[in-house]
Amino acid sequence: MSSIRESLDAVKKRITDACRRAGRSSEEVRLIGVTKKVGTEKIKAAIECGLRDFGENYIQEAREKIEKIPGDVSWHMIGHIQSNKVKYIPKLFDYVHSVDKWDIIEGLERYEKPMDVLFEVNVAGEDSKHGTGVDGVRRMLEKTKTLTHVKPVGLMTMAPFVENPEEIRWVFVRLREILKEMNDEFGLAMRELSMGMSSDFEVAVEEGATMVRIGTAIFGERL
Ligand SMILES: *Cc1c(COP(=O)(O)O)cnc(C)c1O
């Protein structure tokens, strides 16, 4: 197994290369290390290698791990959120990528802490995935004018798993289009596109990802 430093360097190089192909600056892409089922030692090693953003999927796991990890890092909630767990989020996380219903926003707003949120869009309409449709995003955006603490900053998607990521390039293109449509419609300037995982991040970066969520390619296979 290669070291975290080697894996991280390899991922960063692939991001830089994808940016170059797309005529983008690699500074536009934030690399989020996804640490579900990854132990705190490996997370600390990644911090020593300079990684500053981490994503967790499960509130319970995050509660156990995040407090053991000191340092100036940002935590991103990327997993499905049950309404009764929203109360734990403000203390643990800086960003929430997986907002797919208004309940979550209302719950977060109550904590009076600035919170950047992204709406999870199920672009391919897969039954096995969470996320909402364009109309769902629209319905939530219609209500966000009343918010003072929660700030919509963009969209997130998980593309279907396929052998060849070229097959799902359209998903990333579509998410970028939806972001533009929503910005135009609501007079907003949301700019984050959280898209791309270990198997498809280069295509996502070529199509405008500003945040990539990468687990396996940095930390190895999850047990
Ligand atoms: C697990 C997970 C990832 C990372 O997946 P890898 O294939 O290990 O890179 C990214 N996003 C979400 C929402 C996840 O659940």
The ligand as a MOL file (V3000), in Angstrom:
LIG
                    3D

  0  0  0     0  0            999 V3000
M  V30 BEGIN CTAB
M  V30 COUNTS 15 15 0 0 0
M  V30 BEGIN ATOM
M  V30 1 C -17.8200 7.8930 0.1820 0
M  V30 2 C -18.1690 9.1400 -0.5380 0
M  V30 3 C -17.2300 9.8100 -1.3430 0
M  V30 4 C -15.8360 9.2900 -1.6230 0
M  V30 5 O -15.8790 8.1060 -2.3420 0
M  V30 6 P -14.5330 7.4520 -2.9250 0
M  V30 7 O -15.0220 6.6380 -4.0640 0
M  V30 8 O -13.9470 6.6160 -1.8460 0
M  V30 9 O -13.6350 8.5380 -3.3450 0
M  V30 10 C -17.6230 11.0080 -1.9140 0
M  V30 11 N -18.8420 11.5150 -1.7300 0
M  V30 12 C -19.7660 10.9060 -0.9760 0
M  V30 13 C -21.1040 11.5370 -0.8090 0
M  V30 14 C -19.4620 9.6980 -0.3560 0
M  V30 15 O -20.3960 9.0840 0.3680 0
M  V30 END ATOM
M  V30 BEGIN BOND
M  V30 1 1 1 2
M  V30 2 1 2 3
M  V30 3 2 2 14
M  V30 4 1 3 4
M  V30 5 2 3 10
M  V30 6 1 4 5
M  V30 7 1 5 6
M  V30 8 2 6 7
M  V30 9 1 6 8
M  V30 10 1 6 9
M  V30 11 1 10 11
M  V30 12 2 11 12
M  V30 13 1 12 13
M  V30 14 1 12 14
M  V30 15 1 14 15
M  V30 END BOND
M  V30 END CTAB
M  END
